[in-house]
Every structure is written in C-alpha cells, then in structure tokens.
Amino acid sequence: MVLTTSAAVALLATAAWAAGTPQVIYSLAGENDGEYTDTDLVIDSAGNLYGTSVQGGKFGGGTVFQLSPSGTGWTHKVLYSFTGGADGGEPYKGVTLDSQGNLYGTAVTGGGGSCEGGCGVAYKLTHVGTKWTQSVIHTFTGGNDGSGPGAGLTLDKYGNVYGMTPTGGANGLGVIFRLKPQASGEWKIKVLHTFTGGDDGATGSAGRLILRKGTFYGAATVGGAYGQGTIFSLKHIPGEWQFKTLYSFKGQPDAGFPYGGLTFDQAGNIYGTSYYEGTNDFGAVYQLSPQPDGSWSERVLYSFKGGRDGMGSISNLVLGKNGALYGTTSEGGSGCSCGTVFKVRADAQGNWTERVVYRFTGAPDAGFAYNGMVADAAGNLYGATVHGGTNNDGAIYKFTP
C-alpha cells in the first residue's frame, strides 16, 4: 500500500525496548511517503522531529516531513513534496528551525542556472496552522554563488541564513554564503568565502556551520596543507569577513576527510569524525582544543577498525547526559555491514575509549546511518538511516543511552 502525504501513523512495537537498543519509530514507505532519508533531524520544544527525504514524495523530488509523538506512537506527515523544478529537488541533510517554527533547508538540484538538472536552491517553509508553504529564497546559478548545496543551513539572531556549497564559486570548489532578508520580502546573497583548494580547503562538508560567540566554525572535506581536509573559522570584523584555517588534517594515522558536522563542549573544544584515515584508514574521532596563543591542537581520540567496529563515519557527535559522546558509522558492524552506534568517553586521567553500543541489522531494523543524532530534553537520541525499516526505504529511530 502506498501512503499519501496525509498523516500516517507508525505504531510502537508492543515489546519492551531496553536502553541501548535503537527502536525504529517510523519506516518510510517509499513513493509519496518519501524514501532515502539522508537527513539530520531537528526537534522542537513539543518534541516534534523534522527532516527530509532525498527521494519520493508526490513528484519524486524528495520531501520535508514531520514526526509527531502521540500516546500510541509517532505520526508522520509530509509537509512539502519537491517537484524537482523551480522549487528544487533532492533535499539532503534536513532542515533548520527558527524561533517562529519556520524551516529552512537546501536542495541539491532543481532551481535553474548552468548545471544539468539545476544548480539547487535554498528554501523556507512557513506555516499557518497545519498548512505549510514553501518559498525559494535563493536559486543558485553555478557561477560565483556556488552550486549543489547539500548541507544544512545556520541562522543568526538577525534572521540571516548561512550555508556552504560543495561546488561552483569562482574556483569551482564551493563557497560559504549568507542570505539576508530584505524589506521587500526578497533575499540578498553575499559570498563570504570562496574556497581555493589550497590551505583553506575545498568543497565544504555535509555538516552545517556552527555559530558560537559570533564566530562560525565548519569543516572542508578536502584540500588544506595536506589535501586531507580542514577545520576553519569565519568571523565578521569591520569591513570584511575573516577566514582562518584552524587545522589541516595530515592523513593516516591522523584523521582525514571530515564529512560530518562539528560539536563543541563547554570548555570550547571541538569534536568531530572523519570518513577516512586514522590508524587503520577506516576513519577517526578527533578533538581540537584552543591554545593560549590562539592556535588549535588536534588529537585523534579513536581510530575505527572496520568490520564489527564500524567505519566511514559521516556523523556529528552528540553529548549524552552521562558525559559520553555518541555518533554513528555509515558502514561496518555485523551482518549487512549497515553501520553502528558508538560512544567515546574519557576517564579521569583523560584517556578515551570507544565502545560499539549497537550494530544495525538492516530491514526491518534501521540500516546505513549517513548522519548523526539529535537529543531531546530527556536525553533520548534520534537519528535517520537511508535504508532499512519495514520497506527498506529508510527509517527513523530512537536510541536511549
């Protein structure tokens, strides 16, 4: 049976779910319902989850969806179906919430410009009651403004929207941009940095920019002094935007090729994962710490071993209430090699250890976690996988550490 874009209810399993075992709370049905959930999730104050599916929907161009908790389970609702035309298509990596409950995101294709299939768009979803309306706030041209935006967006307190593209720009290697709302209702784009592929890196990452104390932080997947990617900051100073490379990954045994987003702790340290490199070339978990002289020092906290241990992390890390950092790997584990949930934690002496807390088994379980997780107020974690679920079209899961 094909589900429509009206609400569809996913009932909770009757069995008790032990802490440490992810529970699939919704299985994508494909077609109108959406499929291939390569999405970060965001959560609002009511506990509703929001994300995107890259494919499916009424027109096959992907969806924005909401999952709402109820007494009997979770209710799935498609808020918008992309046509793949002027409104965009293939929305990767989810949406961003503002304080009014509006959603912002990007779509890799559609729109217009010089790219085959369109150079992508940035969009906004607003709602009155239960009715949601999509508007395109920028159509990328493939020129100096970039193309193919595939990462989430970041908002500042003035309502400006920031993001990255992996391609396009003056050097063809992506840009960092700002979209500023105008009194006319239109949005004005400004390119804040054009990647060169040199020490500054190239192609951005799949993780959104992090805004902390007036400075943006992000990762570039490739480039840098050693060609293995970078961590950078971007700050507005009078008259210009100042870009600074904080660290260039060196590759094996160092981390390399950071695809996921960044996480800060209260002390100002940065944590993230890399898809490749580390001691075994299966990826790594790393920490960057600020130094008194303004530099940053990097430390590999763990190198994935492949196989049952997992490999190829595209995950942000989320801090659990127990002090551990939790993330996912896109592959490895056991059986179908459908990825893992892992945690890393430091002991009193500052030594870090890793433990796989769950190995995804694929349909009807979740499978292939191309994203990290988000926490609710109670400390439960939620994530998405691109396959798995009852129909193997993607799944949303809940994990209680």
SEVEX-248448 format. One record per residue: x, y, z of N, C-alpha, C, CB in turn; residue in one letter. Coordinates in steps of 0.1 Angstrom, whole numbers, plus 5000, padded with zeros to 4 digits. Glycine has a CB too. Layout:
<rs>
XYZXYZXYZXYZA;...
</rs>
This chain:
<rs>
500849885000500050005000500950125000499050005012M;500650224992501350354991500650455000501450404977V;501450515009500950615018500850745011501750625031L;499850825015499650955009500451055018498250995008T;500451185013501151285021500351335033501451405013T;499151275035498451305048499151225059496951265046S;498651245071499351175082499251025081498651225095A;500450965085500450825086501050785099501350765074A;500450685106500850655119501650535120499550635128V;502750545127503650435130503450395144505150465127A;502950275146502650225160503950175166501550115159L;504150195178505250145186505149985187505350205200L;506249925187506149775189505749755204507549715187A;505049635206504549605219505649555228503449505218T;506749505223507749455232508449575239508749375224A;508949545250509749645258511149665251509949615272A;511549795250512849815244513849855254512749935233W;514849785255515849805265516749925261516749685267A;517250005272518150115269519350055262518550175282A;519850135252520950095244520650015231521850005252G;519349995229518849935217518050025209518049795220T;518450075198517650175190516250115186518350215177P;515250195187513950145183513450225171512950175195Q;513150155160512550215148511250275151512550115136V;511150415150509850475154509050505141510050605162I;509750505129509050515117509850455105508750665114Y;509150385097509750325085509150395073509450175084S;509950455064509450525052508950415043510650595045L;507850455036507150355027507450375013505650375029A;508250475010508650494996507550574989508850364988G;507850614976506850694968506350814975505650604964E;505050834976504550964982505050994996503050954982N;505350885003505750895017507250945018505650765024D;507950935008509450965008510250845010509651065020G;511550855006512450755007513950805007512350644996E;514850735012516250765013516450885022516850794999Y;516350865035516350975045517851005049515550935057T;518551065040519951115043519751255049520851125030D;519351255062518951375069519451385083517451385068T;519951505087520051535101518551555106520951655104D;518351535118517051565124517151685133516451445132L;516051765134515951875144514651845152515952015138V;514651895164513551875173513052005179513951775185I;511752025180511252145186510852125200510052195177D;510352235207510052225221508952135224509752365226S;508052095214506952005216507451865214505852035207A;508651845210509151705208508951655194508551615217G;508451745184508351705170509651705164507351805163N;509851605155511051585147510851635133511551435148L;511851695127511751735113512951695105511651895112Y;512751655093513851615084513451615070514351475088G;514351555061514051545047514351405042514951655040T;513651375031513951255023514451305010512751155022S;515551245005516151284992515251254980517551224990V;514551144981513651094970512251084975514150964965Q;511351044966509951024969509151154970509850944982G;507951144976507051254976506151244964507751384976G;505251334962504251334951504951334938503351444952K;506051404937506651424924508051354922506851574921F;508451284933509751214932510951294935509851154919G;510751424939511951504941512351524955511651644936G;511751444964512051444978511051514987513351514980G;511151515000510151575009510851645021509251465014T;510051725027510251765041509151705049510251925042V;509551645061508551575069508651615083508751425067F;507551585090507451595105507051465111506451715108Q;507651435122507251325130506751375144508351215132L;505551345148504951405160504651285170503751485157S;505151295182504851195192503351195196505751205204P;502851085199501451075204501450965214500451055193S;500250945220500150835230500350695225498850845237G;500050685212500150545206501350525197498950525198T;502250625195503350615186503850745180503050515175G;504150745168504550865161503750885148506150855158W;503351005145502651035133503551105123501451125137T;503551055111504451105101503551195091505150995093H;504051315088503351395079504351465069502551505086K;504051455056504851515046504351665046504651455032V;505351755049504951895049505151955035505851975059L;506051905027506251955013506851845005507152085014Y;506351834992506951744982507651834971505851654976S;508851814969509551884958509251834945511151884961F;509151924935508851884921510151854913508151984914T;511351904918512551894910512652004900512551754903G;511752094900511752204891512252334898510452234885G;511552444896512052574902512152564917511052684897A;511352484923511352474938512452384943510052424943D;513252324935514352244939514052094939514752284953G;515052014941514951864942516151804949514851814928G;515851694955516951614963517451694975518051584954E;516551714985516951794997517751705007515751855004P;519051715007519851645016519951715030521251615010Y;520251635040520751685053519751765061521951755051K;518551765058517551815067517251965067517951775081G;516652015077516252155078516652215091514652165077V;516552345092516852425104515652495109518052525101T;515452495122514252565128514652705132513752485139L;513752805130513952935136512952945148513653045126D;513053055155512253075168510753075166512753195175S;510353105153508953105150508352975144508653215140Q;509252875144508852745139508952735124507452715143G;509552825117509752815103510952725100510052955096N;511052665088512052565085512852625073511452425082L;514152595073515052645062515852525058515952765066Y;516152515045516952405040517452425026516252275040G;518152335021518752335007518352214999520252355008T;518352234986518152114977519252124967516752124970A;519852004964521051994956520752024941521551854957V;519551984936519252004922517952094921518951864915T;517552114909516352194906516752344906515252174916G;515752424906516152574905516452604891517252604914G;517552654888517952694874519452694874517352824870G;520052784866521452804865522052714854522152774878G;523352714854524152644843524352494845525452714842S;523852444856524152294859523052214853524152274875C;523452094849522451994844521551954855523251874837E;520251964853519251934863519052044873519751814870G;519752164871519552274880520652274891518252264887G;521052394895522152414905521752414919522852544901C;520452394922519952384935519452514941521152344944G;518752504952518152614958518352614974516652624955V;518152734980517852744994516352784996518852855001A;515752725005514252745006513852765021513552625001Y;512652815022512052845035510652785035511952995039K;510252715046508852665048508252735060508852515050L;507152805057506352875067504952805069506153025064T;504352825080503052755082502052855089503252625090H;500852835086499752895093498852775097498953005084V;498752755110498052635115498852505110496652635110G;498052425103498652295097499052315083497752185099T;498852425077499152445062500552505061498152535056K;501452435053502852475051502952525037503752355054W;503752635036504052695022505552705020503352825021T;506052655009507452665006507752784997507952534999Q;508852854999509252964991510752944989508953104997S;511252974976512652964973513253104977512952934958V;514353094986514953224990516253254982515253225004I;516753144975517853174965517953054955519153194972H;518053094943518352994932519753004928517353014920T;520552904930521952904927522152904912522752794934F;523252974908523452984893524552894888523753124890T;525352844897526552774893527752864890526252694881G;527552994892528653084890529353114903528153214883G;529553244906530253284918529553254931530553434918N;528153234930527453204942527453054945525953244940D;528052964937528152824941527052744934528152804955G;527052614937526052524932526052394941526452484917S;524852324939524652194946524752194961525752104941G;524052294968524152294982523552174988523452424988P;524352104996523851975002524051965017524551864996G;524252075024524352085038523252165044525752135042A;523052145057522052225064522452375065521852175078G;521552455069521752605070521852645085520552675063L;522452765087522652815100522052955101524152815104T;521352985112520653115113521453195124519253105117L;521453335122521953415133520753485139523053525127D;521053575149519953635157519253745149520453695170K;519753785138519153885129518253825118520153975123Y;518253695117517453625107518153595094516253705104G;519453625094520353595083520553445082521653665083N;520753385070520953245068522253225062519753185059V;523053125067524353095062524452945058525453125073Y;525352925048525552785044526752775035524352735036G;526952655030528052625021527552545009529152545028M;528352564998528152474986529452394984527752554974T;529352274979530552194976531152224962530152044976P;530452284954530952314940530552454936530352214930T;530952494924530652634920531552734927529252674922G;531252864925532152964930533252994920532852924943G;534053094922534953144912536053034909535653264917A;536252944918537252844916536652704914538252834928N;535352694914534652564912534752474923535252504900G;535152524935535452434947534552474958536852444951L;533452544956532452574966532652714973532552474976G;531652754980531652884987530952875001531052994978V;531252975009530453005021529553125018531253025034I;528253125020527453235016526553275028526553195004F;526053395026524953445035523753495027525553565044R;522553465032521353515026520653605036520353395022L;520453735032519953835041518553875037520853955042K;517553865046516253905042516154065040515153865052P;515354105029515254245026513754285030515454265011Q;513654415031512254475035511254435024512354625036A;511754415012510854385001510354245001511554404987S;510854165010510554015011511553935003509153995006G;512353994995513353914988514553884997513853984975E;515453804992516653775000517953804991516753625004W;518953864997520153904990521253814994520454054993K;521953764984523153674987524453744987523153554977I;525353704996526653754997527653644999526853865008K;528553624990529553524992530653575002530253484978V;530753495013531653535023533053475022531153495037L;533153365015534453305012534353215000535053225025H;535253214992535353124980536553034982535553204967T;536252904983537352804986538352804974536752664988F;539552794977540652784967541152644964541752884970T;540952554974541652424973543052424979541652384959G;543452534983544852544990544652525005545452684987G;545352605012545352585027544052605033546352685033D;543052675026541752695032540852575030541152815025D;541252475021540352355019539452375007539552325031G;538552285005537652284994536452204997538352234981A;535352234990534052164989533252165001534352024984T;533552235012532752235023532552095028531352295020G;531652075038531351945043529851925043531951915057S;529451805047527951775048527451835061527751635047A;528251875070527851925083527652075082528851895094G;526552125088526252275088527352355096524852295093R;527352475093528252565101527752585115528352705094L;528652595125528252615139528552755142529052515148I;527652835147527752965152527952965167526553055148L;529153015171529453025186530153155189530352905190R;529553225198530153355202530553445191531353325211K;529653455181529853545170530753495159530353675175G;531253375160532253315150531653185145533653285156T;531753165131531253045125532452945124530753075111F;532152815126533152715125532552605116533452655139Y;533452545108533052445099534252355094532352505087G;533852255086534852165080534852175065534652025085A;536052165059536152145045536652005043537152255038A;535951925034536251785033537651755027535151715025T;538051835018539351805011540151935011539151754996V;541351935005542152055005542952065018541352175002G;543452185020544352205032545752175028543852125044G;546652205038548052185036548452045031548852225048A;547651945035548051805032546951735023548151725045Y;546051815019544951765010543951675016545651684999G;543951675030543051575037541851655044543851505047Q;541651775041540651855047541051945058539551755052G;540152035062540452135072539352155082540852265065T;539652225093538652285102538952435101538752225116I;537952515100538152655098537152745106537952695083F;537452865108536552965114536353075104537153015127S;535253145106534853265098534253365107533953225086L;534753485107534353585116534153725109535253595128K;533153795112532953925107533654025115531453965105H;534554105109535254215115534954335107536854185116I;535154455112534754575105535254575090535154695112P;534354575081534754585067534954455059535854675066G;535054345066535354225059535054095068536854215056E;535053985061534953855068536253785068533853765060W;536653745080538053695082537953545083538653745095Q;538553475073538553325072539953285078538353275058F;539853175086541153125092541052975093541353185107K;542152915088542252765089542752735103543152705078T;541952655110542352625124543252495124541152605133L;542952405115543752285115543652215101543352185126Y;544752165096544752085084545151945087545852145073S;544151855084544451715087545551655078543151625084F;546351565084547551515078547351385071548651505088K;546251315075546051175070546751075078546551165055G;546550955075547050835083548450855089547050715074Q;548550845103547550795113546650905118548250735124P;546851035113545951135117544551115110546551275113D;543551195114542251185108542351245094541251265116A;541351235086541351295072540051275066542351225064G;539651375058538351385050537151395060538251265041F;536951505066535851525076534551555068536151625086P;533651465068532351485061531251545071531851355055Y;531351505083530251535093530451675099530251435103G;529451705108529451835114530351845127528051875118G;530451955133531251985145530351995157532152105143L;530951965169530351975182531352045191529851835187T;530852135199531652205210531252145223531452355209F;532252135232531852115246531952255254532852015253D;531652245267531552375274532952445275530952345288Q;533952365274535352425275535852485262536252315280A;535052465251535352525239536152435230536152645241G;536252305233536952205225535952165214537352085233N;536452135202535752095190535851945189536152165178I;534751875186534851725183534151695169534151645194Y;534751595163534151555150534651425146534351655139G;534151375134534651245129535151265114533451145129T;535951175110536451175096536051045090537951205095S;535851055077535350935069536550835067534750975056Y;537650885064538850805061539950835071539350835046Y;541150775068542350795076542250745090542750945076E;542950805099543150735112544150625111541750685118G;544450555121545450455121545250345111545650385135T;543950305109543550195101542950235087542650105108N;542850365085542250425072540750385071542950365060D;540050375083538650355083537950475090538350225091F;538650585092538050695098538450715113536550695097G;538150825119538550855132537650955139540050915132A;537750955152537151065160538251155165536351005173V;538051285164539151375167538651485176539751445154Y;539551555183539351665192540251785188539451625207Q;539751905187540652025185540452105198540252105172L;541552155204541552225216542252365214542252155227S;541552475218542152605217543352625226541152715219P;544452685221545652715229545752855233546852665221Q;546452885243546653025248547153125237547553035260P;547953075228548453165218547553185206549753105213D;546353125207545353145196545353025186545553265189G;546352935187546352825178545452715183547852765176S;545352605175544552495179545352365178543252475171W;545252275188545952145188544952035185546752125201S;545351935177544451825174544851705180544351815158E;543951615184544251485189543251385184544151485205R;543751275179542851165175542451085187543551065164V;541151085190540651015202540450865199539351075207L;540150835187539850695184539950675169538550645189Y;540550565164540650525150539750405149542150505146S;538850405140537950295137538750175131536750335128F;538350055134539049935130538349865118539149845141K;537149915114536449845103535749715109537449805092G;535149635100534449515105533449545115535449415110G;533349465126532349485136532449615143532449375146R;533649685143533849805150533249925142535349835151D;532949915129532450025122533450095114531650115131G;533050175104533950255096533150355088534750165087M;533850455083533250555074532250645081532650485063G;532650715092531650795099531450935092532150825113S;530150965090529751095084528951175095528851075071I;529251135108528351175119528851305126528251065129S;527951385130528251475141528351395154527251595142N;528851445165528851385178527851455187530251375184L;527151385195526251455205526551405219524751415202V;526551505228526951485242525851425250527551605248L;525951305255524951245263524951295277525051095263G;523851275284523751315298524751245307522351295304K;525251135303526251055310527751105308526150915307N;527851205299529151265297529851205285530051245308G;529351095279529951035267529451105254529550885266A;530251095244529951145231529451025222531151215224L;528251045216527650945208527650985193526250915212Y;527950885184527850905170527550785163529250965165G;527650785149527350675141528350645131525950685134T;528450525126529250495114528350455102530350385116T;528750495090527850465079527950315074528250555067S;529050245078529250105074529850035086530150095061E;530049905083530649825093529649775103531749895101G;530049715114529149645123529149495120527649705122G;528049435119527949295116526849265106527649215129S;526949145100525849105090525949195078524549115096G;524949275076524849355064525849475063523449415062C;526749485073527649605074526849735073528749595063S;525749745080524849855079525149975088523449815082C;526249975095526650085104526450055118525950205100G;526850145126526850125141526450255148528250075146T;526050245161526050355170527250325180524650365178V;528050435182529150415191529250525201530550415183F;530050505212530250615221531750615224529450595234K;532250735227533650765231533550835244534550835221V;534450805254534350865267535750875273533450795276R;535950985280537251005287537150965301537751145286A;538250895306538250865321538950975328539050735323D;539050965341539551065350540951115346539551025364A;541751025339543051065335543151125321543950935336Q;541951135315541951195301542151095290542951295300G;542150965293542250865283540850825277542950735289N;540850825264539550805257539450655253539450895245W;538250605254537950465250536650475241537750365261T;536550375232535350365223534650235226535750385208E;533350235224532550115225531450125215532050095240R;531250015208530050005199528849965208530349895187V;527850045208526750025216525549955208526250145223V;525649965195524649895187525149875173523249965187Y;524849765167525149735153523849725145526049615151R;523549815135522349805128522249675119522149925118F;521149615118521049495111520249505097520349385119T;519749625094519049635081517649595083519749555070G;516849605072515449585072515049455079514849585058A;514049465089513249575092513849675102511949525097P;515049645107515749735115516249855106516949665122D;516749955113517350065105518650015099517650185114A;519250095089520450055083521050165075520149935073G;522450175076523250275069522950415074522950265054F;523650455085523450585092524450685085523750575107A;523950765076524750865070524750995077524250885055Y;524150995089524051115097524251085112522751185095N;524451185120524451165134523151175141525451265141G;523051215153521751215161521551345167521851105171M;520351365172519951485180519351445193518951575171V;519451515203519051485217517751565220520051505227A;516851495227515651565233516051605248514451485233D;515051675254515351725268515651615278514151815272A;515051495275515251385284516551305282514051295283A;517251345271518551275268518351165258519151225280G;517151135253516951045242517551095229515451005240N;518151005221518751045209517950995197520250995208L;517851075186517051035174517951055162515851125173Y;517850955153518650965141517850905129519950895142G;518450915117517850855105518850775098517350975096A;518350675090519150595082518650595068519350445087T;519450575058519050595044518250465039520250625035V;518550355044517850235041517350175054518850125034H;516950045053516349985065514850025067517150015077G;514349985078512949995080512149885074512450135075G;510849885076510049775071510149755056508649795075T;510249865049510249865034511649885028509249965029N;512649905036514049925032514150055024514449815023N;513250155027513350285021513750395030511950325015D;514250355042514750445052513950435065514650585047G;514650475076513950465089514450585098514350335095A;513550615108513850705118513850625131512850825119I;514850635140515050555152515250645164516150455150Y;514950585175515150645188516150565196513750665196K;517050625202518050555210518250615224519450555202F;518050535234518150585248519450525254516950535257T;520450615256521750565261521550495275522750675263P;
</rs>
